[in-house]
Amino acid sequence: MNIGYTPVFSYFCALDFPFGRHFFRAITGKMDLSEQKQAVNEIFGQTMDYFIKAPTDIRAVITLPASKSISNRILILNALSAHPQEIHNLSDCDDTEVMVEALRLHSPDIHVKAAGTAMRFLTAYLSGQNGLWTITGTERMKNRPIGILADALNALGANIEYIEKAGFPPLRIRGGQLRGGEITLDGSVSSQYISALLMVAPTMTNGMTLHLTGSPVSVPYIRLTVSLMKRFGASVDVSRDGQTFRIAPGAYKAVPFTVEADWSAASYWYETVAFSDGGEVSLTGLFPDSMQGDAAIAPMFERLGVETVFTPEGVTLKRRHTLPNERFVYDFTDIPDMAQTFAVTCALLNIPFCFSGLQSLKIKETDRLNALKTELHKWGYLLKEREGQLLEWDGERCEASISPIIATYEDHRMAMAFAPAAVCRPEGVQIADVAVVSKSYPHFWEDLRLAGFQLSEIAMK
């Protein structure tokens, strides 16, 4: 459906209310009946919970959503180019739609809702755009730190003020030409701060030299940013140790771009197959030479009995009957978003684990370390957290709750990491506030139904 750009349309899209986003998705034909019901619930302040039962045999062909990480970076690079090009297969998740609306409407007041990537990338982008801007988000977003990025941008010539609490959104930004220069940044907090600075660096009068201190987290995402910048014509020099970036001033040159499928979304199907007895799932649009860091899940799940077979269309996942007889140890510094998937998978497969490099999980959509401990406790698993960056399970069990409902904490990855467990829980799984998946994988529940899962509504509140 092709819609015209009208004042009414732009008004609805800009509303500080779920209706704006849902209106856009509905009139463009992107919302199925199940999503329409979820939208009504969200608009009127209600949530939907699901009771999930798995089929006895897992066989499915799934079309994954496009990569959110690539989509959001390409949107910024394209917007910074003199002659933007068409982007194909752009993600339709909430986080990306927030970016699309902000870049299209150029409203002085921007609400990113729960989209952390949009908050960080748009803060850097708006700093270099003439005008007076305010940017805010949900209550949780107002408690997610952004001071490291905002202070760095101010040192490079930006004019950013904290409206409520120092170091946190909402922000008031007086945008203009950034002078650039040399700056040092703590790389151990969030790779998105680094990516945000890197992407706007070529537009600075003097370019930028960025020195990182500490051990950077999510390094593959930084490499992804650099790779995409180079594809758009930027001159980026990275030191051998990956701690210094030199970006020359210059104009981006946009190119037509097709976004690949999302490896993060694939992880929940790997998990599903891992729980199955001989299951097989084909996922379209995944390739072995992916730029996405989360592609590392393929060899990791090999250790958990899931074989990855690459095909011209994507991958086919097959369950093998071999599991490790030793503790699963892994450093998630590069792929922290995958920790929830592997924590649930290992626990329910009765594989003790020790996961490190999880320090960034404290400032995600929720405190994911605490959320994992709390929700797996409901199923009788006693996890331990140490030093704010390590999560482990030594096989210790406790009495499980009766008919527990898994809370999602406004976190899409909590819902999607726990839902596949229905395969190995004959009593089923109950998930709260299922609409949260729209943040990254809007049709996740419909895809589960395609795979034979039974989803029934259990509560309205």
N, C-alpha and C positions, 0 to 999 in steps of 0.2 A: 504494500500500500504506500503510495506517495502522498505525503501531506505537505501542505504549504506552510510557510513560516508566518504565523499570524500573531498579533498582540495577545489574543486569548491563549494560544498555545504556549507562548513564552511566559505568560503569567502563571499558568498551571505548572509549567516545568520549574519555575523559580520559587514556588511556594515552599516555605519552611514547614513542610508537612508531607507525610508519605503520599498524599494524593497526587502531587506533581509527578513523581516518578512513576506511579502506577498508571496515571492517565496516559503518559507517553507510551508505556509498554502496551497498554490495552489498545490504543487507537492505531498502533503500528502492527497489530496482529502478533505480538510477541508473547502474549499471555494466554495460557490455556485455562480451562475451566477450573482446575484445581488452584492455579495461581490467582485467578480472579477471586476465589473464595478467601484465600489467604490475604489478598489485598484489602478486601472489605473488612476482615478482622483487624488488620493493622491500622487501617484508617480510623476505625472506631475504638481503638485502644484495647483490642482483644488479642489473644494469642491462640494458636491452634497447637494441640499436642497430638502425636501419632502413636498408635500401637502397631508394631511392625512384626510380621511373621515372614520367615524366609521360605522359599520353595525347597523341596527335597533335592532338586538337581539344579545347579547354576549353569545356565547356557544363555549367552546374550551377545548382541552386537550393539555397542554403545557409541554414539557420537558425542564426544567430549566438548565442553565449552572451549572457546579460545582462551589463550593465556592472558590472564589479567595483568601479570607483570610486564609482558611485552606490550600489550595494548596501552597501558598507562604511560609507558615511556615513549612509545611512538606518537601518542597524542601530543605530548609536550614538544618533542622534536619537530613534529609536523607544524605545530602552531608557531614555533620559533623560526620556521623557514619563510623565506620571502614569497615563495609560490607553493603553498601546501598542495599535496597530492592525495588521491583517494586511498583510503586504508580499507583493505578487504578483510573479512572475517574478524571484525572487531568484537571483543567480548561484550556480552549484553548483561553483565552482572552489575550490581548496584554501584560498586566502586568505580567502574569504568563509566557508567552512565552519569555519575556525579561529575566526572571530569569532562565528559562530552558537553553537558549542560553548561558548566562554568565557562568553558572555552568558546562555546557557541553564543551564549547570551551576553557575556561580558558585563554581568550585573555587578554593581559596586558592592553588593552584599551577597556573600557566598556561604552556603551551608553544605558542608560535605557529609553530614550525618555521621556514620561510623567509619568512614573511609580514611584510614590512616595514611595510605599512599597518596591519596588526593590532597590531604592536608599538607603533607610535606612537599610534594612536587609543586602544588599550586602556590604555596608560600614563596618558594624560590622564583617561580615563573612571574607572579604578580609583582615581585620586588623590582623587576626590570620593565614593567609595563606602566606607562604614564597613567596616573589616576590615583584616586583615593579608594582603597579597598578595605573591606572587613571580611574576615573569614572565621567561621566557627563550626561547631559540630555538636554531637550528642553530649550528654553529661559525661559519659565515659571518655569521649574525645577531649573534653575540657580537663581531664585528669591524666592525659597522656603527654609526657614532656615534649616540648619542641624548642626549648631554650638553646640547646647546642646549635641547632640550625639557624634560628633567628639571630643569635648573637654573631655567628659566623657571617651571615649575610650583611648584618649591620657593619661589620668590620670591612666588608668589601664595598661599602657605599650605599647599602640599603637604608631605609627608614622604617623600621618595624617597632611597634609599641604593643605591650601587653595590655589588654583592655580590663581584665579582671585580676588574674593571678600571675605574678612574674614567672616566666618560664613555661607557660601553658597557654593554649588557646582560650578564648578568642584573641585574634590579632587585628591591629589596625596597621595597614601598609600604605605608605605614600610611595607609589611606584615611580621609577625613573631610571635613567641610564646608570648602570652600576660601573664603578671604576675598575673593580677587580684588584689583583695584586697577589700577595703571598700570605698564606694562612695555615695554621696548624689546628687539627681537629682530633678529638678522641674518637677512634674508629671502632671502639668496643661496644658501643651502645646500639646503634642502628645503621645499617647500610643505606637506608633510605635518605638519611641526612647527606651522606656522601654522594649518592646518585643525584639528589636534587641539586647540589652545588655543581657537580660535574656538568649536568645538562645545560645549565644557564651560563656556564663559564665562557663559551665562545662568544657570547653576546656582550661580554664585559669589555670596556675600553682597552684594558691592558691584559685581558685574558686572566688566567688564574694558575697559581702554583699551590697545590694542596699537599700538605704533609700530614700523614696519619700517625698518631701515637697509639700505643696499646695494640692488641691483637684484633684486627677487624673481624666483624661478624658477617655472615652471609656473603662471603667473598664472591661466589658465583654470580650473585645479583649485581655486584659492582662490575664484574667482567661483562655481564650482559649489557649494562648501561654503556660501557666504553665501546663495545662492539657495535651497538646500534648508533652511537654518536659517529663513529667512523663511517658507517654505512651512509650516514647523512652528510658526510663531507667534513667532519670536524678533525682537527689535528690534535691528537691526544698522545702524549708520551708517558709511559708508566715505567717507573724504576724496576729493576730486577726483583727487588724484595717486595714490590707491590705496595709500598708505603708512601710513595711520592707520585703525584700526577701533575703534569705540566700541559696546560691547554692554551693554545694560541688563540688570539682573537680572530674571528672570521665568521662568515655567513654560512648557515646551514643550507644545504641543497636537498630538498625533499625528493624522495623517490617513491613510486608506487610500492605498496607493501602489503603482504598477506600475512596475517598473524597465525602462528601454528597453534595446535591444540595444547591444552594445559596439563603438564605433568603433575602438578599438585592435585588436580581433580582425579587424575588416574590413580593416585595412591589409594583411594577408597575402594576401587575395583580390585587392586592388588590385594587389599585387606580382605575383601569379600571372597576372592579365590583362595586365599590362604586358609580361611575358615572352612572351606568346602571340602567335600569328599569327591575329588576328581572333577571339579568344576572347570569351565572354560569360558573366557570372556574375551571378545575382540574389541579393541579400542581404536577408532579411526583418528588419523591426523597426528600420530606420534612417530618420531623418527630418531634414529640412533645418534645423529649429529646435532641434537638440539642444543640451543644456547641456554636453556633453562637449567639451573642448578638442581632442581628437584628430579631431574632425570636420573640422578644417583639412586633413586629408589629401586631401579631394576635389579642391579646386582645385590642390593640389600635384601630384597624380597627373595632372591635366589636362595639366600641362607635360611629363609623361612618356608621353603618348599614351593615357591612359585617360579615357574620357568617363563621367560620372556622370549617370544618368537617374533622377530621383526618381519613384516610383510610389506608389499608395495602400498597397502592402504593404511598401515599403522602397526599395531602389535596384537598378538594373541597371547593371552595369559593362560597357563595350564598348571594345574595342581599336581605336584609330585609328592610322594609319600615319604619324604625324608625331612626330618627336623633336627636342628642342632641339639646336642646333648650337653652343651655348655652354655654359660651365661652369655647373653647377647650384649656386647659392649660397643658403644658407638659415640663419637663426638659429633654432635649436631650443630656445631658452630656455623657451618656453611649452609645447612638446610633446617633451621629451627622450626619452620612451619610443619615439618613432617613428624615432629616428636609425638604429637597426640596420636597419630595413626599407629606408630610403632609401639607406643606404650599400651594401647588397647589390644593390639594384635598379640604382642608378646605375653601379656598377662593372661588373655583368654586361651592362648595356646600352651599355657603353663611353662613359659620360658623365662627364667629370671633374667633381669636386665640391669644395666647401669648406663644411663645416658648422661653425657656431660655437654658443655657448651650451650646451656639453655638459658643463659642470663637475660637474653632479650625477651623471653616469654613473659616476664613480669610486666612489660609495658605493651603487650599486644591488646587485642580486643578485650581481654580479661587477663587476670593473673593465671596463666594457663597451668603453671605448676600446681598451684593450690586447687584449681578446678579439676585437674586429673586425679589428684589425691582424694578429693571429696567424692567425686562421682564413681571412681573405681572401688572406693570403700563401700559404696552401696551394694556392689556386687560381691563383696567379700575379699577384696584385695587390699593389703596394707602397703602402700607406697611410702617411701621416705624421700624427703628433700634435704639436700645439704648444700650449704654455702651459696644458696640462691641461684645455683647454676647446674645442679646435678640432681637427677631423679633416678631412684633405683627401687627394684623389687627383688627380694631374695627368696620369694616363694611363700612368704608369710600370709596366712589367710585369717579372716575373722568371720563372724556370723553375718550373712548377707541380709539386707533389708527385704521385707516382703513387698512384692510388686513395686519396686522402686521406679520412679520417673527420673530420667537423666536430665538434669538442668543443663542449659546451653549457655547461659551467661552472656547473651547477645553475641555469641561467638559461633560463626558458621562452621569452623573446624571442629568444635566440640560435637555438634549435631552429626556431622558427616563421619567423624572418626568412630562414634559409638553405634551408629545405625547398622553397619555391616555385621555387628556381633550377633544379630538375630539369627545368622546362619548356624552358629554353634550354641545358641540358647533356645532350646525347644519351647520354653515358656514365652518367648518373644522379648521384644525390647520396647520400652516406652520412652519417647523423646519429647521434651517440652519445647515450645516456641519454635516450631519447625520452619517458620518463615525466614529464620536467620540465614538459611543457605543461599538466599538471593544475593548475598554480599559477593559471592564468587562463583556459584554454580546454581543458577536459578531453577534449572529443570532436573535437579538431583533426584527429587522424589518421583518424578515421572519416569526417570531412567530406572529407578529401583522397580517400579511397577512393570516396566518393559522386561526386566529380568525375572519377573515372576513373583516379586515380593507383594505381600498383602499389607496395605496401609489403611488403617481405620482411625477416624477421629475419636479421641477418648475424653477430651475436656475442652470446655470453653470457659474462660474466666475474665 
